[in-house]
Amino acid sequence: MRETTKRLKFAQVEEFRRGFLRSVLLFLTDRCPVGCSHCSVDSRPNSPSIDNFSEFDELVDAIAALTEVELVGISGGEPFVERRGLKTSVAKLRRANKLIVLYTSGIWATRGVPPWVEEILAETSAVFLSTDAFHSAKIGKEAFVRAARTVSAQGPGLIVQVVDQAAMVDDATNLLAAAFGQYWEEYAELHRVPPLPYGRGEGVFSRSSSTRGSQFGPCTALAAPVIRYDGVVTACCNEQIITGHGPDRLRRRVGSDSLDAAMASITADPFLQAMRAVGPGPLTAHPRLASLATEHFHNICDLCWKASDRFPLADSLSDPALNHLLMVVRDVGP
């Protein structure tokens, strides 16, 4: 039996996420009360959340039954505003012996920490706690310090996420020093994340420098599907895909089909398999994608979407060159 209360560090979480179907992300709610101007999914206090708990319970049971999945991340929005859904998810996934990783703003620590929050944290292997100038207007220093100390006291690994800008990184370091003293690195890890110009963040951050299409490697995000609270399964964690934008081939809905069937349908797509195995760079050698080799893209997602338009699902299922490539990759192995 796997050890479900194991304390995980950032590198260990990444190892699960990069292993094909070793982890999934449960997108618990679109709702969030913090209202950060840089939010990449445009989460708001009145955004959609779970509206059918009977169906949601069945969905979580199906996630718990995914035998190959060892770790389940839970995010949103802010998962702690969906108390019933979060408690249900953690209880069911714990019984199924899954490792649990939570992504949160720490909004639950603004006026002390409710006992039910501590109970959730104690069942968790790692917590990604976000802080930056955009959060601080709603979550002050005292609340962050309280949240960080509470996470650490309950046992999971504490990974503090901050936008990778010098002033914000300095502020996060100072907050961690306030929480744990000069040796804060014994209690927490600091993880810098790139600014994302999506959602409300589109009006805050500029696009990053661009890269030639031929230079992109494998897309590791395609190893860990995202399962939204309403039964929509997406092939990756791109925020725009989760919120309904981008190619339809990257989404399936759990309805008449089971969760297993929805995930199998996405993972069986040869184009997405090739994106995961070798990446879009080598794929630009295919005649359909050749002009993308010298075109510049801000990120791998922009290239994936454009390449997908040139490689419809029906064509990728029958394309001999693409399927030969996948046979070679499988024979060579990782």
Secondary structure, 3 states (H helix, E strand, C coil): CCCCCCCCCHHHHHHHHHCCCCEEEEEEECCCCCCCCCCCCCCCCCCCCCCCHHHHHHHHHHHHCCCCCCEEEEEECCHHHCHHHHHHHHHHHHHCCCEEEEEECCHHHCCCCCHHHHHHHHCCCEEEEECCHHHHCCCCHHHHHHHHHHHHHHCCEEEEEEECCHHHHHHHHHHHHHHHCCCHHHCCEEEEECCCCCHHHHHCCCCCCCEEHHHCCCCHHHHCCEEECCCEEECCCCHHHHCCCCCHHHEEECCCCCHHHHHHHHHCCHHHHHHHHCCHHHHCCCHHHHHHCCCEECCHHHHHHHHHHHCCHHHHHHCHHHHHHHHHHHHHCC
